Amino acid sequence: MDLGRAADRELGGPSRGFGSMRVQVGVGATTWRASVFPDSTRGYVLPVKRAVREAEKLDPGDVARVTVTVLDL
């Protein structure tokens, strides 16, 4: 997931541990709260829990439509 510079600009830059941001995420019918972490080459990284991958039948390399709402503004 690439939230990139726009997120840093709008949110004033990362401020949580490891530069993370708290988010609410939706993939298919599954919704959960998580953190996204900055990555110097990819923007932000969203780890996806095993339970979500299994529920939504996601395998490594699959493309998924993801909704992300930043919780800590």
Rosetta silent file (secondary structure, phi, psi, omega in degrees, C-alpha in Angstrom):
SEQUENCE: MDLGRAADRELGGPSRGFGSMRVQVGVGATTWRASVFPDSTRGYVLPVKRAVREAEKLDPGDVARVTVTVLDL
SCORE:     score description
SCORE:     0.000 S_00000001
   1 L     0.000  133.039 -177.900    0.000    0.000    0.000 S_00000001
   2 L  -118.061   93.731  173.588    1.448    3.369   -0.945 S_00000001
   3 L   -82.872  -28.062  170.828    0.065    6.248    1.084 S_00000001
   4 H    55.573 -156.095 -174.810    3.319    8.012    0.355 S_00000001
   5 H   -63.070  -30.103 -179.181    4.215   11.653    0.798 S_00000001
   6 H   -59.733  -41.629  179.422    0.597   12.822    0.670 S_00000001
   7 H   -64.981  -45.279  178.627   -0.141   11.083    3.977 S_00000001
   8 H   -60.773  -41.359 -178.913    2.942   12.547    5.628 S_00000001
   9 H   -64.924  -46.846 -177.525    2.038   16.003    4.314 S_00000001
  10 H   -69.890  -34.935 -174.023   -1.597   15.816    5.474 S_00000001
  11 H   -99.308    1.405  179.272   -0.828   14.242    8.840 S_00000001
  12 L    76.782   18.667  177.591    2.294   16.216    9.654 S_00000001
  13 L    89.872  160.861 -179.606    4.562   13.177    9.354 S_00000001
  14 L   -65.149  142.822  179.936    4.744    9.957   11.316 S_00000001
  15 L  -135.331   -8.809 -179.456    4.637   10.278   15.110 S_00000001
  16 L   -91.430  176.896  178.652    4.001    6.781   16.548 S_00000001
  17 H   -53.226  134.112 -178.284    6.478    3.991   17.220 S_00000001
  18 H    61.227   14.425 -179.547    8.516    3.122   14.123 S_00000001
  19 H    77.431   16.715 -175.362    6.674    5.979   12.364 S_00000001
  20 L   -74.495  161.662  172.717    3.464    3.939   12.196 S_00000001
  21 E  -127.059  136.027  175.956   -0.090    5.237   11.767 S_00000001
  22 E   -77.301  135.463 -177.901   -3.196    3.562   13.245 S_00000001
  23 E  -140.193  159.654  166.603   -5.760    2.717   10.571 S_00000001
  24 E  -106.743  133.261 -172.598   -9.014    0.877   10.027 S_00000001
  25 E  -123.153  143.501  173.129   -8.744   -1.466    7.069 S_00000001
  26 E  -129.492  131.324  173.390  -11.290   -3.256    4.906 S_00000001
  27 E  -134.551  117.831 -176.729  -10.622   -6.091    2.473 S_00000001
  28 L    58.900 -127.182 -179.178  -13.682   -7.777    1.002 S_00000001
  29 L   -93.014    3.638 -175.171  -16.106   -8.432    3.871 S_00000001
  30 E  -102.831  132.041  177.549  -13.385   -8.219    6.539 S_00000001
  31 E  -128.745  139.144  177.896  -12.660   -5.066    8.566 S_00000001
  32 E  -156.396  167.609  175.896  -10.021   -4.645   11.276 S_00000001
  33 E  -102.763  141.561 -176.897   -7.754   -2.100   12.976 S_00000001
  34 E  -154.960 -174.644  172.327   -4.036   -2.179   12.316 S_00000001
  35 E  -121.495  144.705  170.172   -0.962   -0.023   11.862 S_00000001
  36 E  -106.151  147.432 -174.154    0.764    0.908    8.633 S_00000001
  37 E  -122.112  136.350 -179.730    4.522    1.372    8.682 S_00000001
  38 E   -67.536  144.856  176.989    6.641    3.709    6.541 S_00000001
  39 E  -134.933  130.188 -173.320    9.003    2.112    4.026 S_00000001
  40 L   -63.744  -21.585 -178.471   11.631    4.168    2.230 S_00000001
  41 L  -109.035  -19.726 -174.084   10.962    2.524   -1.146 S_00000001
  42 L  -118.092    3.140 -176.557    7.244    1.626   -1.040 S_00000001
  43 E    89.618 -100.858  176.418    5.532    4.424    0.905 S_00000001
  44 E  -127.417  149.210 -179.897    3.679    2.565    3.684 S_00000001
  45 E  -113.840  133.745  176.903    3.382   -1.160    4.375 S_00000001
  46 L  -112.916  106.174  173.521    0.204   -2.803    5.687 S_00000001
  47 L   -68.619  135.005 -179.741    0.762   -6.203    7.298 S_00000001
  48 L  -110.479  121.984 -177.469   -2.313   -8.389    6.661 S_00000001
  49 L   -59.674  149.677  177.972   -3.213  -10.887    9.371 S_00000001
  50 H   -56.872  -42.317 -179.546   -3.347  -14.579    8.521 S_00000001
  51 H   -59.262  -38.192  178.172   -7.013  -14.727    9.566 S_00000001
  52 H   -69.013  -46.554  179.710   -7.832  -11.998    7.022 S_00000001
  53 H   -57.905  -42.312  179.756   -5.803  -13.678    4.255 S_00000001
  54 H   -69.294  -44.528 -178.661   -7.596  -16.966    4.910 S_00000001
  55 H   -62.266  -36.904 -177.352  -11.075  -15.403    5.196 S_00000001
  56 L   -98.469    6.274  177.799  -10.614  -13.484    1.935 S_00000001
  57 L    54.454   49.392  179.235   -8.724  -16.321    0.195 S_00000001
  58 L  -100.092  132.910  176.566   -5.643  -14.168   -0.460 S_00000001
  59 L  -114.762  158.849  177.180   -2.343  -15.759   -1.475 S_00000001
  60 L   -51.273  132.990  179.639    1.097  -14.131   -1.770 S_00000001
  61 L    91.042  -11.501  178.046    1.192  -11.935   -4.874 S_00000001
  62 L   -67.298  151.405  174.151   -2.607  -11.515   -5.097 S_00000001
  63 L  -102.086  134.109 -178.867   -4.018   -8.061   -5.776 S_00000001
  64 L  -133.806  148.358  173.057   -6.801   -6.901   -3.447 S_00000001
  65 L   -84.030  124.559 -174.378   -8.977   -3.799   -3.165 S_00000001
  66 E  -124.955  133.765  170.909   -8.254   -2.272    0.240 S_00000001
  67 E  -105.683  138.366 -177.860   -9.962    0.616    2.030 S_00000001
  68 E  -132.782  128.168  175.066   -7.918    2.468    4.637 S_00000001
  69 E  -119.803  122.854  178.496   -9.116    5.083    7.123 S_00000001
  70 E   -74.541  129.623 -176.145   -6.493    6.839    9.241 S_00000001
  71 L   -95.167  -32.060 -177.246   -7.628    6.824   12.898 S_00000001
  72 L  -100.198   95.743  178.559   -5.012    9.053   14.548 S_00000001
  73 L  -102.444    0.000    0.000   -5.304   12.534   13.099 S_00000001
